[in-house]
Amino acid sequence: QVQLVESGGGLVQAGGSLRLSCAASGSSVNINVVQWYRQAPGKQRELVATITRAGPRNYADFVKGRFTISKDNAKNTVYLQMNSLKPEDTARYYCSVTTTLNGNYWGQGTQVTVSS
């Protein structure tokens, strides 16, 4: 079992920045992939960024060059640095992990609101 807690969301003006955190506990040593998703009201959940145990990262086209995913293994925490935020980035952001045993876990999410 892996427990995830997201934090760092809030209200920010367009062009501003936020850093989201996803803290893992439990069987975090088995985490293989960490992903950030987001879901805006009335829209489907979409993948934002991925980081793997080995380190490779991938980003959705709509955040490339603006968002950066990183991890601190000592703190069992993954971050999503979000710069140059746009109103269309407004959504609830979720952290999801997949373990080496193919377990999949989700956090409760953190709300990001970008005002124009």
N, C-alpha and C positions, 0 to 999 in steps of 0.2 A: 504494500500500500504506500502511496505517495500522497502527501497533502501539499497543496499549493495555495499560497496567499499572494494575491496581487495588491500592489499599492502604487501610489504616485499619480493617480489621475486627478483631474480637477478642471477648472475653468481657466482658459487662456485666450488671449487675443490672437487673431490671425498673424502669422509670422513669428509667434512665440515658440517656446520649447517646453517640453516636459520629459521627465525620465520615469518610465514605469519599471517596477521591480516585480519579480516573481520569485518568491522564496519557497524552496522545497524542503520538506521534512519527511521522515519515515524512511522508506527504502530508496532514498535519493541516489545511492551509489549505483543503482541499476538503470538510471536514466540514460537513454540513448539519444533521444531527439527532444528538443524543446521548441515549441512554436508559439507565436503570438497570433491570435485571430482577433477580428473585430466584428461587431454586429451593430448596425445602425437600425433605428426603428423602422419596421416595415421592409427591411432588407435581409438578405441571406447573410449568414456568417461567412466571412472571407478570410483567407490566409494572408497574413501580413509579412511575417518573417520566420525563418527557420535557422536553428543552429544545432549542429550535431555534436556528439561526444568528441569526435576527432577535430572539430573546429570549423569545417566549412559552413558558410552562411549563404542563405538565399533570401531574396526579397521580392515582394510583389512589385510589378512595374510602377504602380501608383505611389510607392514610397521610396523607390530607389533614389539615392542621392540625398534623401532627407532623413531617413530613419536608419539607426544602427543597432543591431542586436549584439549583445556581448554577454559573457558569463564570468562569474567569480566562483571558481570551484571550491575555494576555501569557505565561502559563505553559502554554498549551495543556492546561489541566486543568479537569475538571468535578468538582464536589463534590456529595455527598449528605449533608446534615446531618440526622441522625436523632435526634429527641428523644422523650421519653416512650416509650421502647422497651418492647415487650411480649414475652413469651415466644414468641408466635406470629410475631414478626418474625424469629425464628431461621431462617436460610437462608444459602445462598451467594449473594452479590450480584455481578452481572455488569454490566459497562459494554459498551454496544454503540453503534457509530456507523454512520451512513449518510452517504455522501459525495454530492457534487453529481453524480457519475457513477453513482449508485445502487449503489456498492460497499457491502458490509456487513461490518463487522469486530467481533470480540468479544475481550474480555480473558479471562484465566484465572479471574477471580473472586476474591473475598475473603470469608472466612467470618465471619459475624456470629452470635454465640450469646448469647441473652438468658436469664438464669436468673431463676427466680421467687423 
